[in-house]
Amino acid sequence: MWTDEIVEEIHRIREEYAKSFNYDLDAILADLRKKEAASGREVVNVLRKPSLTSRWSGQARELDDGIKDANRRST
């Protein structure tokens, strides 16, 4: 069977990382959050996206308001 050296290396690194925290997910998460904070990069929360329905209904309202404003200005 063919094996990918890069994938094998990633699996090895991941195993070593998890083992260094005794496979404790809370400790791993705390370490990742610490590294995230130290990176200085902007953290974007993708979990709070509005639903598709609210996005479309909101957009429709904005478009309707824009049309009403344009009509008021033209009269």
Distance bins in CASP14 RR format, pairs under 12 A and 6 or more apart:
PFRMAT RR
TARGET T0000
AUTHOR 0000-0000-0000
RMODE 2
METHOD distances of the structure
MODEL  1
2 8 0 0 0 0 0 1 0 0 0 0 0
3 9 0 0 0 0 0 1 0 0 0 0 0
3 11 0 0 0 0 0 1 0 0 0 0 0
3 12 0 0 0 0 0 1 0 0 0 0 0
4 10 0 0 0 0 1 0 0 0 0 0 0
4 11 0 0 0 0 1 0 0 0 0 0 0
5 11 0 0 0 0 0 1 0 0 0 0 0
5 12 0 0 0 0 0 1 0 0 0 0 0
6 12 0 0 0 0 0 1 0 0 0 0 0
6 13 0 0 0 0 0 1 0 0 0 0 0
7 13 0 0 0 0 0 1 0 0 0 0 0
7 14 0 0 0 0 0 1 0 0 0 0 0
8 14 0 0 0 0 0 1 0 0 0 0 0
8 15 0 0 0 0 0 1 0 0 0 0 0
9 15 0 0 0 0 0 1 0 0 0 0 0
9 16 0 0 0 0 0 1 0 0 0 0 0
10 16 0 0 0 0 0 1 0 0 0 0 0
10 17 0 0 0 0 0 1 0 0 0 0 0
11 17 0 0 0 0 0 1 0 0 0 0 0
11 18 0 0 0 0 0 1 0 0 0 0 0
12 18 0 0 0 0 0 1 0 0 0 0 0
12 19 0 0 0 0 0 1 0 0 0 0 0
13 19 0 0 0 0 0 1 0 0 0 0 0
13 20 0 0 0 0 0 1 0 0 0 0 0
14 20 0 0 0 0 0 1 0 0 0 0 0
14 21 0 0 0 0 0 1 0 0 0 0 0
14 23 0 0 0 0 0 1 0 0 0 0 0
14 28 0 0 0 0 0 1 0 0 0 0 0
15 21 0 0 0 0 0 1 0 0 0 0 0
15 23 0 0 0 0 1 0 0 0 0 0 0
16 23 0 0 0 0 0 1 0 0 0 0 0
17 23 0 0 0 0 0 1 0 0 0 0 0
17 24 0 0 0 0 0 1 0 0 0 0 0
17 25 0 0 0 0 0 1 0 0 0 0 0
17 27 0 0 0 0 0 1 0 0 0 0 0
17 28 1 0 0 1 0 0 0 0 0 0 0
17 31 0 0 0 0 1 0 0 0 0 0 0
17 32 0 0 0 0 1 0 0 0 0 0 0
17 35 0 0 0 0 0 1 0 0 0 0 0
18 24 0 0 0 0 1 0 0 0 0 0 0
18 25 0 0 0 0 1 0 0 0 0 0 0
18 27 0 0 0 0 1 0 0 0 0 0 0
18 28 1 0 0 1 0 0 0 0 0 0 0
18 29 0 0 0 0 0 1 0 0 0 0 0
18 31 0 0 0 0 0 1 0 0 0 0 0
18 32 0 0 0 0 0 1 0 0 0 0 0
19 27 0 0 0 0 0 1 0 0 0 0 0
19 28 0 0 0 0 0 1 0 0 0 0 0
20 27 0 0 0 0 1 0 0 0 0 0 0
20 28 0 0 0 0 1 0 0 0 0 0 0
20 31 0 0 0 0 1 0 0 0 0 0 0
21 27 1 0 1 0 0 0 0 0 0 0 0
21 28 1 0 1 0 0 0 0 0 0 0 0
21 29 0 0 0 0 1 0 0 0 0 0 0
21 30 0 0 0 0 1 0 0 0 0 0 0
21 31 1 0 0 1 0 0 0 0 0 0 0
21 32 0 0 0 0 0 1 0 0 0 0 0
22 28 0 0 0 0 1 0 0 0 0 0 0
24 30 0 0 0 0 1 0 0 0 0 0 0
24 31 0 0 0 0 1 0 0 0 0 0 0
25 31 0 0 0 0 0 1 0 0 0 0 0
25 32 0 0 0 0 0 1 0 0 0 0 0
26 32 0 0 0 0 0 1 0 0 0 0 0
26 33 0 0 0 0 0 1 0 0 0 0 0
27 33 0 0 0 0 0 1 0 0 0 0 0
27 34 0 0 0 0 0 1 0 0 0 0 0
28 34 0 0 0 0 0 1 0 0 0 0 0
28 35 0 0 0 0 0 1 0 0 0 0 0
29 35 0 0 0 0 0 1 0 0 0 0 0
29 36 0 0 0 0 0 1 0 0 0 0 0
30 36 0 0 0 0 0 1 0 0 0 0 0
30 37 0 0 0 0 0 1 0 0 0 0 0
31 37 0 0 0 0 0 1 0 0 0 0 0
31 38 0 0 0 0 0 1 0 0 0 0 0
32 38 0 0 0 0 0 1 0 0 0 0 0
32 39 0 0 0 0 0 1 0 0 0 0 0
32 43 0 0 0 0 0 1 0 0 0 0 0
33 39 0 0 0 0 0 1 0 0 0 0 0
33 43 0 0 0 0 1 0 0 0 0 0 0
34 40 0 0 0 0 0 1 0 0 0 0 0
35 41 0 0 0 0 0 1 0 0 0 0 0
35 43 0 0 0 0 0 1 0 0 0 0 0
36 42 0 0 0 0 0 1 0 0 0 0 0
36 43 1 0 0 1 0 0 0 0 0 0 0
36 44 0 0 0 0 0 1 0 0 0 0 0
36 45 0 0 0 0 0 1 0 0 0 0 0
37 43 0 0 0 0 1 0 0 0 0 0 0
48 54 0 0 0 0 0 1 0 0 0 0 0
49 55 0 0 0 0 1 0 0 0 0 0 0
50 56 0 0 0 0 1 0 0 0 0 0 0
50 57 0 0 0 0 1 0 0 0 0 0 0
50 58 0 0 0 0 1 0 0 0 0 0 0
50 59 0 0 0 0 0 1 0 0 0 0 0
51 57 0 0 0 0 1 0 0 0 0 0 0
51 58 0 0 0 0 0 1 0 0 0 0 0
52 58 0 0 0 0 0 1 0 0 0 0 0
52 59 0 0 0 0 0 1 0 0 0 0 0
53 59 0 0 0 0 0 1 0 0 0 0 0
53 60 0 0 0 0 0 1 0 0 0 0 0
54 60 0 0 0 0 0 1 0 0 0 0 0
54 61 0 0 0 0 0 1 0 0 0 0 0
55 61 0 0 0 0 0 1 0 0 0 0 0
55 62 0 0 0 0 0 1 0 0 0 0 0
56 62 0 0 0 0 0 1 0 0 0 0 0
56 63 0 0 0 0 0 1 0 0 0 0 0
57 63 0 0 0 0 0 1 0 0 0 0 0
57 64 0 0 0 0 0 1 0 0 0 0 0
58 64 0 0 0 0 1 0 0 0 0 0 0
58 65 0 0 0 0 1 0 0 0 0 0 0
59 65 0 0 0 0 0 1 0 0 0 0 0
59 66 0 0 0 0 0 1 0 0 0 0 0
60 66 0 0 0 0 0 1 0 0 0 0 0
60 67 0 0 0 0 0 1 0 0 0 0 0
61 67 0 0 0 0 0 1 0 0 0 0 0
61 68 0 0 0 0 0 1 0 0 0 0 0
62 68 0 0 0 0 0 1 0 0 0 0 0
62 69 0 0 0 0 0 1 0 0 0 0 0
63 69 0 0 0 0 0 1 0 0 0 0 0
63 70 0 0 0 0 0 1 0 0 0 0 0
64 70 0 0 0 0 0 1 0 0 0 0 0
64 71 0 0 0 0 0 1 0 0 0 0 0
65 71 0 0 0 0 0 1 0 0 0 0 0
65 72 0 0 0 0 0 1 0 0 0 0 0
66 72 0 0 0 0 1 0 0 0 0 0 0
66 73 0 0 0 0 1 0 0 0 0 0 0
66 74 0 0 0 0 0 1 0 0 0 0 0
67 73 0 0 0 0 0 1 0 0 0 0 0
67 74 0 0 0 0 0 1 0 0 0 0 0
68 74 0 0 0 0 0 1 0 0 0 0 0
68 75 0 0 0 0 0 1 0 0 0 0 0
69 75 0 0 0 0 0 1 0 0 0 0 0
END
